[in-house]
Amino acid sequence: MENEFLLKMLKNSFLQYGRDLDIDPLSKDDSLQLIKKITNEKDKDTEWYEVVEDVVYSYLTNQE
């Protein structure tokens, strides 16, 4: 359930940068790595959307 929620958030975040994951999907490995990174970086003081935005930005700018 949580993964579905995070995948939806990832999809929306990528849309802000002009990438539609329905047309140009991430590889399964990339999706799993991004979800793992999001769940690892999330703590009680941050909101999900903040972590998702940071992870997607880092992914798109190759700052990983």
Backbone as numpy.savetxt, mean C-alpha at the origin, in Angstrom:
# Nx Ny Nz CAx CAy CAz Cx Cy Cz
-9.51 -10.77 6.18 -10.33 -9.57 6.18 -9.47 -8.31 6.18
-8.47 -8.28 7.03 -7.59 -7.11 7.10 -6.83 -6.93 5.79
-6.40 -8.03 5.16 -5.68 -7.93 3.89 -6.56 -7.32 2.81
-7.84 -7.67 2.77 -8.76 -7.10 1.79 -8.88 -5.59 2.00
-8.98 -5.19 3.26 -9.05 -3.78 3.60 -7.79 -3.05 3.14
-6.63 -3.63 3.41 -5.37 -3.01 3.02 -5.21 -2.98 1.50
-5.64 -4.02 0.82 -5.56 -4.03 -0.65 -6.43 -2.92 -1.25
-7.59 -2.70 -0.67 -8.46 -1.62 -1.14 -7.81 -0.27 -0.89
-7.19 -0.11 0.27 -6.49 1.14 0.56 -5.31 1.34 -0.38
-4.57 0.27 -0.67 -3.46 0.35 -1.61 -3.96 0.78 -2.99
-5.05 0.17 -3.42 -5.62 0.49 -4.73 -5.97 1.98 -4.80
-6.62 2.49 -3.77 -7.00 3.91 -3.75 -5.78 4.82 -3.70
-4.76 4.42 -2.97 -3.55 5.22 -2.88 -2.82 5.27 -4.21
-2.72 4.14 -4.88 -2.06 4.12 -6.19 -2.83 4.96 -7.20
-4.15 4.98 -7.10 -4.96 5.80 -8.01 -4.59 7.28 -7.90
-4.23 7.73 -6.71 -3.83 9.12 -6.52 -2.57 9.45 -7.31
-1.76 8.44 -7.58 -0.53 8.63 -8.34 -0.70 8.23 -9.81
-1.95 7.99 -10.23 -2.22 7.71 -11.63 -2.06 6.27 -12.05
-1.97 5.36 -11.11 -1.83 3.95 -11.46 -3.08 3.19 -11.01
-3.81 2.66 -11.97 -5.00 1.87 -11.70 -4.59 0.41 -11.58
-4.68 -0.13 -10.39 -4.23 -1.51 -10.17 -5.15 -2.54 -10.82
-6.34 -2.13 -11.26 -7.19 -3.05 -12.02 -6.63 -3.24 -13.43
-6.04 -2.19 -13.99 -5.48 -2.24 -15.33 -4.01 -2.69 -15.29
-3.26 -2.18 -14.34 -1.83 -2.47 -14.22 -1.56 -2.98 -12.80
-1.90 -4.24 -12.54 -1.79 -4.75 -11.16 -0.34 -4.94 -10.70
-0.19 -4.95 -9.39 1.09 -5.28 -8.78 1.29 -6.79 -8.88
2.54 -7.20 -8.85 2.79 -8.64 -8.78 2.34 -9.13 -7.41
2.07 -10.40 -7.31 1.63 -10.98 -6.03 2.69 -10.75 -4.96
3.96 -10.88 -5.36 5.06 -10.67 -4.42 5.10 -9.22 -3.93
4.95 -8.27 -4.85 4.94 -6.85 -4.45 3.77 -6.55 -3.52
2.60 -7.09 -3.83 1.43 -6.88 -2.98 1.67 -7.39 -1.57
2.20 -8.60 -1.47 2.47 -9.18 -0.16 3.52 -8.39 0.61
4.56 -7.94 -0.09 5.60 -7.16 0.57 5.06 -5.83 1.08
4.22 -5.17 0.28 3.65 -3.89 0.71 2.73 -4.07 1.92
1.90 -5.11 1.89 1.01 -5.38 3.02 1.81 -5.69 4.28
2.87 -6.48 4.12 3.72 -6.81 5.26 4.37 -5.55 5.83
4.86 -4.69 4.95 5.51 -3.46 5.40 4.50 -2.55 6.11
3.28 -2.47 5.58 2.25 -1.64 6.20 1.92 -2.15 7.60
1.72 -3.45 7.73 1.36 -4.00 9.04 2.51 -3.88 10.04
3.75 -3.95 9.55 4.90 -3.81 10.44 5.09 -2.37 10.92
4.76 -1.42 10.07 4.96 -0.01 10.42 3.80 0.61 11.19
2.67 -0.04 11.18 1.48 0.49 11.87 1.65 0.34 13.37
1.40 1.42 14.09 1.37 1.35 15.54 0.12 2.06 16.04
-0.07 2.06 17.32 -1.32 2.58 17.88 -1.50 4.08 17.67
-0.41 4.80 17.42 -0.50 6.25 17.27 -0.67 6.72 15.83
-0.66 5.80 14.87 -0.81 6.19 13.47 -2.10 5.62 12.89
-2.60 6.31 11.91 -3.79 5.85 11.20 -3.36 4.98 10.03
-4.23 4.05 9.63 -3.91 3.16 8.52 -3.56 3.94 7.26
-4.36 4.97 6.95 -4.14 5.68 5.70 -2.77 6.36 5.67
-2.29 6.83 6.82 -0.97 7.46 6.88 0.13 6.46 6.50
0.04 5.28 7.07 1.05 4.26 6.81 0.97 3.81 5.35
-0.24 3.61 4.84 -0.41 3.19 3.45 0.18 4.24 2.51
-0.13 5.50 2.74 0.38 6.57 1.88 1.90 6.61 1.91
2.50 6.48 3.09 3.96 6.49 3.20 4.59 5.31 2.46
4.01 4.14 2.63 4.57 2.93 1.99 4.44 3.02 0.47
3.29 3.47 -0.02 3.10 3.59 -1.47 4.04 4.64 -2.04
4.19 5.76 -1.37 5.10 6.80 -1.84 6.53 6.26 -1.91
6.95 5.55 -0.87 8.29 4.97 -0.86 8.46 3.96 -1.99
7.44 3.16 -2.23 7.48 2.16 -3.31 7.61 2.86 -4.67
6.82 3.88 -4.90 6.82 4.56 -6.21 8.07 5.37 -6.45
8.70 5.83 -5.40 9.92 6.62 -5.56 11.17 5.80 -5.31
11.01 4.50 -5.20 12.12 3.56 -5.00 12.98 3.90 -3.79
12.33 4.29 -2.71 13.07 4.63 -1.49 13.12 3.47 -0.51
12.72 2.31 -0.93 12.68 1.15 -0.02 14.07 0.68 0.30
